[in-house]
Amino acid sequence: MKLSHLKSLVLAAVLAAATSVAVAQELRIGYINSERLLREAAPAKAAQAKLEAEFGRREREITDDAAQLKAAADRLDKDAPTLAETERNRRQRELVDRDRDLQRKRRAFQEDLNQRKNEELANVVERANRVIKKIFDDEKYDLILQDGVVFAGPRVDITDKVIRALDAQGGAR
């Protein structure tokens, strides 16, 4: 059985049990749209800006290297009919070496960027979870759901409340 199916079954069981309790008292349920939260909250925006500042120069260098490599390949294509075979082979080998270096730089850049994105995302998620827990406790929620929800009405969507609370804390911490 897939994990998502298991989660759905557990959620259904929790909701079924909660529904029977709801007869005796009002059930308080909240829902958070994680995608929106990670896109719109100030700490998420600050993390994105931090990553752009940290990796922007490297990305531009790789883009410039790729443009230079393409220009060199275009020159070789244009000059090839008039070049001696040894010169043409030398320039082709040079292009292959430069392309290999560029691919290596791209891979290293992507690995570094992904690692930093994961670190920043973990920080934002940790802060969001603390805010969600505080809202849960302060406002006496019985259940707060996040992701994996098929439908959630605006009455239970507390995403805006969580975003406002995170924004009130400030962007970076």
C-alpha positions as CSV (number, residue, x, y, z in Angstrom):
1,M,0.0,0.0,0.0
2,K,1.4,3.4,-0.9
3,L,2.2,5.9,1.8
4,S,-0.3,8.4,0.4
5,H,-3.1,5.8,0.5
6,L,-2.1,5.0,4.1
7,K,-2.2,8.7,5.0
8,S,-5.6,9.1,3.4
9,L,-6.9,6.1,5.4
10,V,-5.5,7.4,8.6
11,L,-7.0,10.9,7.9
12,A,-10.4,9.4,7.1
13,A,-10.3,7.4,10.4
14,V,-9.3,10.6,12.3
15,L,-12.0,12.6,10.7
16,A,-14.6,9.8,11.3
17,A,-13.6,9.7,15.0
18,A,-13.6,13.5,15.2
19,T,-17.0,13.7,13.6
20,S,-18.5,11.5,16.4
21,V,-16.9,13.8,19.0
22,A,-18.2,16.9,17.1
23,V,-21.7,15.9,18.1
24,A,-20.8,16.6,21.7
25,Q,-18.7,19.7,20.9
26,E,-17.7,21.9,18.0
27,L,-14.8,20.5,16.1
28,R,-12.2,23.1,15.1
29,I,-10.2,22.2,12.0
30,G,-7.7,24.3,10.0
31,Y,-6.0,23.8,6.7
32,I,-2.7,25.3,5.5
33,N,-1.7,25.5,1.8
34,S,2.0,24.8,2.1
35,E,2.8,25.8,-1.4
36,R,1.3,29.3,-0.9
37,L,2.9,29.6,2.4
38,L,6.4,28.8,1.0
39,R,5.8,31.2,-1.9
40,E,4.2,34.2,-0.1
41,A,5.6,34.4,3.5
42,A,8.3,37.0,4.2
43,P,10.8,34.4,5.4
44,A,10.4,32.4,2.2
45,K,10.8,35.5,0.1
46,A,13.9,36.5,2.2
47,A,15.4,33.0,1.7
48,Q,14.8,33.2,-2.1
49,A,16.5,36.7,-2.2
50,K,19.4,35.3,-0.1
51,L,19.9,32.4,-2.6
52,E,19.7,34.7,-5.6
53,A,22.4,37.0,-4.0
54,E,24.6,34.0,-3.1
55,F,24.3,32.2,-6.4
56,G,23.6,34.9,-9.0
57,R,27.2,35.7,-9.9
58,R,28.0,32.0,-10.4
59,E,24.9,31.5,-12.6
60,R,25.9,34.6,-14.7
61,E,29.4,33.2,-15.1
62,I,28.1,29.9,-16.3
63,T,25.7,31.6,-18.7
64,D,28.6,33.8,-20.0
65,D,30.8,30.7,-20.4
66,A,28.0,28.9,-22.4
67,A,27.6,31.9,-24.7
68,Q,31.4,32.1,-25.3
69,L,31.5,28.4,-26.0
70,K,28.6,28.7,-28.5
71,A,30.4,31.6,-30.2
72,A,33.6,29.6,-30.5
73,A,31.7,26.7,-32.0
74,D,30.0,29.0,-34.5
75,R,33.4,30.4,-35.4
76,L,34.8,26.9,-35.9
77,D,31.8,26.0,-38.1
78,K,32.4,29.1,-40.2
79,D,36.2,28.7,-40.4
80,A,36.3,24.9,-40.8
81,P,36.4,24.8,-44.6
82,T,39.5,27.0,-44.7
83,L,41.4,25.5,-41.8
84,A,44.1,22.9,-42.0
85,E,43.0,19.6,-40.6
86,T,45.4,19.8,-37.6
87,E,44.1,23.2,-36.7
88,R,40.5,22.1,-37.1
89,N,41.1,19.0,-34.9
90,R,42.9,21.2,-32.2
91,R,40.0,23.6,-32.0
92,Q,37.5,20.8,-31.9
93,R,39.3,19.2,-29.0
94,E,39.5,22.6,-27.3
95,L,35.7,23.0,-27.7
96,V,35.1,19.5,-26.3
97,D,37.3,20.2,-23.3
98,R,35.6,23.6,-22.7
99,D,32.2,21.9,-23.0
100,R,33.2,19.2,-20.5
101,D,34.4,21.9,-18.0
102,L,31.1,23.8,-18.5
103,Q,29.0,20.7,-17.8
104,R,31.1,20.0,-14.7
105,K,30.5,23.6,-13.5
106,R,26.8,23.4,-14.2
107,R,26.5,20.1,-12.2
108,A,28.5,21.5,-9.3
109,F,26.5,24.7,-9.3
110,Q,23.2,22.8,-9.4
111,E,24.3,20.5,-6.5
112,D,25.4,23.5,-4.4
113,L,22.2,25.4,-5.2
114,N,20.0,22.5,-4.3
115,Q,21.8,21.9,-1.0
116,R,21.4,25.6,0.0
117,K,17.8,25.6,-1.2
118,N,17.1,22.6,1.0
119,E,18.8,24.3,4.0
120,E,16.8,27.5,3.6
121,L,13.6,25.6,3.0
122,A,14.1,23.6,6.2
123,N,14.7,26.8,8.1
124,V,11.4,28.3,6.7
125,V,9.5,25.1,7.4
126,E,10.8,25.0,10.9
127,R,9.7,28.5,11.6
128,A,6.3,27.9,10.0
129,N,5.8,24.8,12.1
130,R,6.4,26.8,15.3
131,V,3.9,29.4,14.1
132,I,1.4,26.8,13.3
133,K,1.8,25.1,16.6
134,K,1.3,28.4,18.4
135,I,-1.9,29.1,16.5
136,F,-3.0,25.5,17.2
137,D,-2.5,26.0,20.9
138,D,-3.6,29.6,21.3
139,E,-6.8,29.2,19.2
140,K,-7.6,25.7,20.5
141,Y,-7.7,23.8,17.2
142,D,-8.5,20.1,17.2
143,L,-6.9,19.4,13.9
144,I,-4.7,21.3,11.4
145,L,-4.2,19.7,8.1
146,Q,-1.4,20.5,5.6
147,D,-1.1,19.2,2.1
148,G,-2.7,15.9,1.0
149,V,-6.2,17.6,1.3
150,V,-8.4,17.2,-1.7
151,F,-10.7,20.0,-0.9
152,A,-10.7,22.7,1.8
153,G,-13.1,25.5,2.1
154,P,-12.1,29.1,2.9
155,R,-13.7,28.7,6.4
156,V,-10.9,26.3,7.5
157,D,-8.1,27.7,5.4
158,I,-5.8,29.4,7.9
159,T,-2.9,29.9,5.5
160,D,-3.3,33.7,5.5
161,K,-3.1,33.7,9.3
162,V,0.1,31.7,9.3
163,I,1.6,34.0,6.6
164,R,0.7,37.1,8.6
165,A,2.3,35.6,11.8
166,L,5.5,34.7,9.9
167,D,5.6,38.1,8.3
168,A,5.3,39.7,11.7
169,Q,8.4,37.9,12.8
170,G,10.4,39.4,9.9
171,G,12.1,37.9,6.9
172,A,15.4,36.4,8.0
173,R,16.4,34.6,11.2
